Amino acid sequence: MLLYALTFLAHAQDEGGLSLTPASEIDLSTSDEGSLTYEGGLAGNAPAYVRGKPVTISHSSGNVAVRCMDVEALTGRLQYTVFGSSEGPMESYGKGIGIAVWGDSKGGGAKSRVPSSKGSGVARAQIDLTVNVPKGTTSLTVTHTGSGWVQVIGCSGSVKVTAGSGGAYVGGPMSAFAVSATGNDVKVEVDGEGVLTGTSTASSPANLRVVLPSAQGGKLSVKGEEVAVQQVVMGTNTPTLVAGDMGVSGPSITLSAKKRAEVTSP
């Protein structure tokens, strides 16, 4: 078994409130399948980010977890594992992975950097991004491509999530949402403190579920293979289409599904 470790430092930057910490220890060892693995992590923070301002996050590989919390600074962290059979190309690929975290009085965000080409000797990589956002943001946008999932918890304001093939879960006191996935399930839960305004949408080629408090405003449009909304709806109710008002005279809602549309009482 081949086993060794090396440590490198990420160059500190001071642009737009960006700050990078040293990378964690990187380990290259054999996996259970007999191939090599190369592991490491990077972290960044944006101390100049002003609480409540818009946040934009993008990631092109692996899972994304965004948490709006009682924290002072916007922070992000990457954890990655590179799988392959040749230590040189694997190390090179790992060193090409990066993270940028920035913020100021206008807004902030986090973005990962993933090499566009794996090269010979690199089979695949699992790259997961975690971002902690100070509570109170008015706008959050998460753009994700790849096979991982997206999870957004506890965020307020308008939340927009574009997920890859792994699906998405979004929950929090949102005022509006636009959640979609290119594959797998989508679930959206607006908690008891959230009241929707404007227009909210959700779509998925798989199963889709939306859970709302009883008092709501705005409009809601949901599309998927099988869709379900936990809400009282007055209007049309067919096996593949639900359209009407939420409550006796509430905002409008439209559910359309290829297989099944269902409304359940909250």
C-alpha positions as CSV (number, residue, x, y, z in Angstrom):
1,M,0.0,0.0,0.0
2,L,1.2,3.4,-0.9
3,L,0.7,6.1,1.7
4,Y,2.1,9.6,2.0
5,A,1.0,13.0,3.0
6,L,1.9,16.5,1.9
7,T,0.7,20.0,2.9
8,F,0.5,23.1,0.8
9,L,-0.6,26.7,1.5
10,A,-3.2,28.6,-0.5
11,H,-2.1,32.0,-1.5
12,A,-3.9,34.6,0.7
13,Q,-5.8,37.2,-1.3
14,D,-7.3,40.5,-0.3
15,E,-9.7,41.2,-3.1
16,G,-13.4,41.9,-2.4
17,G,-13.1,40.7,1.2
18,L,-11.7,37.3,0.1
19,S,-9.6,35.4,2.6
20,L,-8.2,31.8,2.2
21,T,-6.9,29.7,4.9
22,P,-4.2,27.0,4.4
23,A,-5.4,23.8,2.9
24,S,-5.8,20.8,5.2
25,E,-3.5,17.9,5.1
26,I,-3.7,16.0,1.9
27,D,-3.5,12.2,1.9
28,L,-2.8,9.9,-1.1
29,S,-3.5,6.3,-0.2
30,T,-5.0,3.1,-1.6
31,S,-8.8,2.7,-1.4
32,D,-10.7,-0.5,-0.7
33,E,-11.1,-1.1,-4.4
34,G,-7.3,-1.1,-4.8
35,S,-7.2,2.3,-6.6
36,L,-5.5,5.4,-5.2
37,T,-7.3,8.3,-3.4
38,Y,-6.1,11.8,-3.0
39,E,-7.9,13.8,-0.3
40,G,-7.8,17.4,0.9
41,G,-9.7,20.6,1.8
42,L,-9.8,24.3,1.3
43,A,-11.6,27.0,3.3
44,G,-12.3,30.7,2.7
45,N,-14.2,33.5,4.5
46,A,-15.4,37.0,3.7
47,P,-15.2,39.1,6.8
48,A,-16.3,42.3,4.9
49,Y,-19.6,40.8,3.8
50,V,-22.5,42.8,5.2
51,R,-25.3,40.8,6.7
52,G,-28.6,40.8,4.7
53,K,-27.0,41.5,1.3
54,P,-27.5,39.1,-1.6
55,V,-25.4,36.0,-1.8
56,T,-24.5,34.0,-5.0
57,I,-23.0,30.5,-4.8
58,S,-21.9,28.3,-7.7
59,H,-20.4,24.8,-7.8
60,S,-19.8,22.4,-10.7
61,S,-19.2,19.1,-9.0
62,G,-20.3,17.1,-6.0
63,N,-22.8,18.2,-3.3
64,V,-23.6,21.7,-2.1
65,A,-24.9,22.5,1.4
66,V,-25.9,26.1,2.2
67,R,-26.9,27.0,5.8
68,C,-28.2,30.4,6.9
69,M,-27.1,30.6,10.5
70,D,-26.3,32.9,13.5
71,V,-22.7,33.4,12.4
72,E,-20.7,36.6,11.9
73,A,-19.0,36.0,8.6
74,L,-19.8,34.4,5.3
75,T,-17.6,31.2,5.0
76,G,-17.1,28.4,2.6
77,R,-15.2,25.1,2.7
78,L,-14.4,22.4,0.0
79,Q,-13.7,18.8,0.9
80,Y,-12.5,16.6,-2.0
81,T,-11.4,13.1,-2.8
82,V,-9.8,12.3,-6.2
83,F,-9.9,8.6,-7.3
84,G,-7.5,7.2,-9.8
85,S,-4.5,5.0,-10.5
86,S,-1.6,7.4,-11.0
87,E,-0.4,9.6,-8.2
88,G,1.1,12.4,-10.4
89,P,-2.0,13.2,-12.4
90,M,-4.1,12.8,-9.3
91,E,-2.0,15.3,-7.3
92,S,-2.1,17.7,-10.2
93,Y,-5.9,17.5,-10.4
94,G,-6.2,18.0,-6.7
95,K,-4.0,21.1,-6.8
96,G,-6.2,22.5,-9.5
97,I,-9.3,22.5,-7.2
98,G,-10.0,25.8,-5.5
99,I,-12.5,28.0,-3.8
100,A,-13.2,31.7,-3.8
101,V,-15.3,33.4,-1.0
102,W,-15.9,37.1,-1.2
103,G,-18.2,39.8,0.2
104,D,-18.7,43.5,0.8
105,S,-21.4,46.1,1.4
106,K,-23.1,45.1,-1.9
107,G,-23.2,41.3,-1.4
108,G,-21.1,38.2,-1.4
109,G,-20.7,34.7,-2.5
110,A,-18.7,31.5,-3.0
111,K,-17.5,29.8,-6.1
112,S,-15.6,26.5,-6.6
113,R,-12.9,25.9,-9.2
114,V,-12.8,22.4,-10.7
115,P,-10.3,21.4,-13.5
116,S,-12.0,20.9,-16.8
117,S,-10.0,17.8,-17.7
118,K,-9.2,14.9,-15.5
119,G,-6.4,13.4,-17.6
120,S,-5.0,9.9,-17.7
121,G,-4.7,8.2,-14.3
122,V,-7.7,10.2,-12.8
123,A,-11.0,8.3,-12.7
124,R,-13.2,10.7,-10.9
125,A,-13.5,13.2,-8.0
126,Q,-16.0,13.8,-5.2
127,I,-15.9,17.6,-4.4
128,D,-18.3,18.8,-1.8
129,L,-19.0,22.5,-0.9
130,T,-20.4,23.8,2.3
131,V,-21.3,27.5,2.8
132,N,-22.4,29.2,6.0
133,V,-24.3,32.5,5.5
134,P,-25.2,35.0,8.2
135,K,-29.0,35.0,8.8
136,G,-31.1,37.7,7.2
137,T,-30.1,37.6,3.5
138,T,-32.7,39.0,1.2
139,S,-31.6,37.1,-1.9
140,L,-29.8,33.8,-2.3
141,T,-28.9,32.2,-5.6
142,V,-27.4,28.7,-5.9
143,T,-26.3,27.4,-9.3
144,H,-25.1,23.8,-9.4
145,T,-24.2,21.4,-12.2
146,G,-23.1,17.8,-11.9
147,S,-24.2,14.6,-10.1
148,G,-24.5,15.9,-6.6
149,W,-27.4,17.2,-4.6
150,V,-28.2,20.7,-3.3
151,Q,-29.4,21.4,0.2
152,V,-30.4,24.9,1.4
153,I,-31.6,25.3,5.0
154,G,-32.8,28.3,7.1
155,C,-32.6,31.0,4.5
156,S,-35.0,33.9,4.2
157,G,-35.9,36.3,1.3
158,S,-36.0,35.1,-2.3
159,V,-34.2,31.8,-2.8
160,K,-33.3,30.5,-6.3
161,V,-31.8,27.1,-6.7
162,T,-30.8,25.5,-10.0
163,A,-29.7,21.9,-9.2
164,G,-28.0,19.2,-11.2
165,S,-28.9,15.6,-11.5
166,G,-28.9,14.9,-7.8
167,G,-32.0,16.9,-6.9
168,A,-32.6,19.5,-4.3
169,Y,-34.1,20.2,-0.8
170,V,-34.9,23.8,0.2
171,G,-36.3,24.7,3.6
172,G,-36.7,28.0,5.5
173,P,-38.7,31.2,6.1
174,M,-38.6,32.2,2.4
175,S,-40.7,35.0,0.8
176,A,-40.3,33.5,-2.7
177,F,-38.5,30.6,-4.3
178,A,-37.6,29.2,-7.7
179,V,-36.2,25.7,-7.4
180,S,-35.4,23.3,-10.2
181,A,-33.4,20.2,-10.9
182,T,-32.3,18.4,-14.1
183,G,-32.7,15.1,-12.4
184,N,-34.1,13.4,-9.2
185,D,-36.5,14.7,-6.6
186,V,-37.2,18.3,-5.4
187,K,-38.7,19.2,-2.0
188,V,-39.5,22.7,-0.8
189,E,-40.6,23.5,2.7
190,V,-41.6,27.1,3.7
191,D,-41.6,27.1,7.5
192,G,-44.1,28.8,9.8
193,E,-42.4,32.2,9.7
194,G,-42.3,32.4,5.9
195,V,-45.1,34.1,3.8
196,L,-44.8,33.9,0.0
197,T,-45.1,37.1,-2.1
198,G,-44.8,37.5,-5.8
199,T,-44.5,34.3,-7.9
200,S,-42.8,31.0,-6.7
201,T,-42.0,28.1,-9.0
202,A,-40.6,24.5,-8.6
203,S,-39.9,21.9,-11.3
204,S,-38.3,18.5,-11.5
205,P,-38.4,15.6,-14.0
206,A,-38.9,13.3,-11.0
207,N,-41.0,13.6,-7.8
208,L,-41.7,17.1,-6.4
209,R,-43.3,18.1,-3.1
210,V,-44.0,21.5,-1.7
211,V,-45.0,22.2,2.0
212,L,-46.5,25.6,2.8
213,P,-47.9,27.2,6.0
214,S,-51.7,27.8,5.8
215,A,-51.4,31.6,5.4
216,Q,-49.8,32.5,2.0
217,G,-49.7,35.2,-0.6
218,G,-48.3,35.4,-4.2
219,K,-48.6,32.7,-6.8
220,L,-47.3,29.2,-7.0
221,S,-46.5,27.1,-10.1
222,V,-45.2,23.5,-9.8
223,K,-44.3,21.0,-12.5
224,G,-42.9,17.5,-12.3
225,E,-43.3,13.7,-13.0
226,E,-45.4,13.4,-9.8
227,V,-46.2,16.5,-7.8
228,A,-47.8,17.0,-4.4
229,V,-48.5,20.2,-2.4
230,Q,-49.5,20.2,1.2
231,Q,-52.2,23.0,1.0
232,V,-56.0,23.5,0.8
233,V,-56.8,24.3,-2.9
234,M,-60.2,25.4,-4.1
235,G,-60.6,24.8,-7.8
236,T,-59.9,22.2,-10.5
237,N,-58.6,18.8,-9.3
238,T,-57.8,16.1,-11.8
239,P,-55.2,13.2,-11.7
240,T,-52.6,15.4,-13.5
241,L,-53.7,19.0,-12.9
242,V,-54.6,21.0,-9.9
243,A,-55.5,24.7,-10.4
244,G,-57.3,27.2,-8.2
245,D,-56.8,29.3,-5.1
246,M,-55.0,28.4,-1.9
247,G,-57.7,28.6,0.7
248,V,-61.1,30.2,0.2
249,S,-59.9,33.3,-1.5
250,G,-56.1,33.0,-1.4
251,P,-53.4,33.3,-4.0
252,S,-53.5,31.1,-7.1
253,I,-51.7,27.8,-7.5
254,T,-51.1,25.5,-10.5
255,L,-49.8,22.0,-10.3
256,S,-49.1,20.0,-13.5
257,A,-47.7,16.5,-13.6
258,K,-47.0,13.8,-16.2
259,K,-48.3,11.0,-13.9
260,R,-50.0,12.3,-10.8
261,A,-50.9,15.7,-9.1
262,E,-51.9,15.6,-5.5
263,V,-52.9,18.1,-2.9
264,T,-53.0,17.1,0.8
265,S,-54.3,19.1,3.8
266,P,-51.7,20.9,6.0
